[in-house]
Amino acid sequence: MKEEITRSNFIKTFIDEDLESGRFSKVHTRFPPEPSGYLHIGHAKAIVISYGIAEEYNGLYNLRFDDTNPLKEDKEYELGIIRDIKWLGFDWGDRLFYASDYFPILYDFAVELIKKGKAYVCDLSPEEMKIYRGTLTEPGKDSPYRNRTVSENMDLFERMKNGEFSEGSKVLRAKIDMASPNMNMRDPVMYRILFKEHHRCGKQWCIYPSYDFTHGQSDSIEGITHSLCDLSFENHRPLYDWFIEELGIFHSRQIEFSRLNLSHTVTSKRKLKELVENDIVKGWDDPRLPTLIGLRRRGVPPEAIKEFVGAIGTSKKEGVIDVETFDYYIRENLKLTSSHIMAVLDPVKLVINNYPEDKCEILNLENFPNLKDSETREVKFSRTLYVERDDVKEESDEKFFRLAPGNYVKLRKTYIVKCTAVEKDNSGRIDTVYCDLVPDSQKSMKIDSKKVNGIIHWVSANDSIDAEVRIYDKLFTKENPLDDKGADFKEFINSNSLSVYKNCKIENSVAKAKQEDRFQFERVGYFCVDMLDSVDGKLVFNKTLSLR
């Protein structure tokens, strides 16, 4: 992993310059999520980079919650973020911090700026403020309240803190430049009035600092040397620098890198929330989402996520990475870590005519065929088996090499059988297939010197368990659901992104499988035991990926 992070040369170049010049004597990074949603694959990139850089330079790494907006934040999200980062394998030691703990310091910072004539209380409504702000091509104009005296602003700000004004009636703004080409510098809001209980501070505050006023100062308070952010923060950097320089406090260095965007998905927290709240998916942990808890529930190993992030490197260029690239790293990990079993998702009964009813053979099959000296498991072979419905046809054709009357097929790891007949139920669906076993064919793939082309998997009717299997596909049909400016991204939802098989038959060897155990269903794909719904002896498997 360290070797992959080393490829982030432009970040390392800046850090090396800072250490060599004496600007900093150590490296101290952080990850500062807002507890207003769950982490996703894009956040994983930021975590891996920030933690990896700190580790490589023998530095420190903080986790800080930038909890400045009680309208959106919740303890549930906070606990989920802590859980997900630990699942990725990162440890911040005793360096867990909250921006809300800095509220008294931030208030004092605001007072200091007011005293310097660099901040003022503004009575413009949000709608009026938007008009006064101007556009990208036209400068804004000064608020009529911009030239209030220091004493007036001090009095009004204290009264805001004391709850004397209604929500939206007043804000504290920085006095910078309403003609700046950078919209973030046009007298941004520093504090707003919110009569909303904070999940950590309770009712202690009724004014809350904006994210832009909190972020840089929090880094300064913690002694963060290098604030590693995605490119969306680049235009905010001049504002962060302005606050730090006006306050004369410790100045972190901000370095931006491109976001991680995957095809056929969205990583906007707001849009993910929209999918959840509209019941398009079944919660933040839905395996179709790119949230870390969703990926975990789908069976994606944390090691695969870190390997993927390390391999794609870090640059300044935004782009969309094909989700198949991510799948490659997941698959390469699962090839070596997933125990092989046989499972039949849509079962049809197979009866071997010439096999004794009371006979049972025990096969010792490898759990990890890709590894030397793999451990084995016992699998029973009997007269009555289950096979996949897709492996059976009523009539054969020249391109179908599986079970149809007259066809020979190899039952995986055991005998060759010849299909003699199929039987249908009352609905007209094939219910049972009958076969004759070819004696002494365990090690053969030929009948009368002719190769048998079809190999199918099976499970014994006497040695299998029932399970539910969920097959997941891409959530969106379009590569980039957000690139059509005139369309709602939800129009591109894949209506076939989830298929559920309720009556699957699986080897009895997995009867005691635990939540999150991973398996390769031979010929089908990679699966894991669902971490939520597999309870009280009921096994539910989620498909992680196909075999190729």
Buried (B, 14 or more C-beta within 10 A) or exposed (E): BEEBBBBBEEBBEBBEEBBEEEEBEEBBBBBBBBBBBBBBBBBBBBBBBBBBBBBBBEBBBBBBBBBBBBEBBBEEBBEBBBBBBEBBBBEBEEBEBBBBBBBEBBBEBBBBBBEEEBBBBBBBEEEEBEEBBBEEEEEBBEBEBBEBEEEBBBEBBEEBBEEEBEEEEBBBBBBBBBEBEEBBBBBBBBBBBBEBEBBBBEEEBBBBBBBBBBBBBBBBBBBBBBBBBBBEBBEBBEBBBBBBEBBEBBBBBBBBBBBBBBBBBBBBBEBBBBBBEEEBBEBBBBBBBBBBBBBBBBBBBBBBBBBBBBEBBBBEEEEBBEBEEBBBBBBEBBBEBBBBBBBBBBBBBBBBEEBEEEEBEEBEBBBBEEEEEBEEBEBBBBBBBBBBBEBBBEEBEEEBBBBBBEBBBBBBBBBBBBBBEBEEEEEEEBEBBBBBBBEEBBEEEEBEEEEBEBBBBBBBBEBBBEBBBBBBBBBBBBBBBBEEEEEEBBEBBBEEBBEEBEEBBBBBBBEEBEBBBBBBBBBBBBBBBBBEBBEEEEBBBBBBBEEE
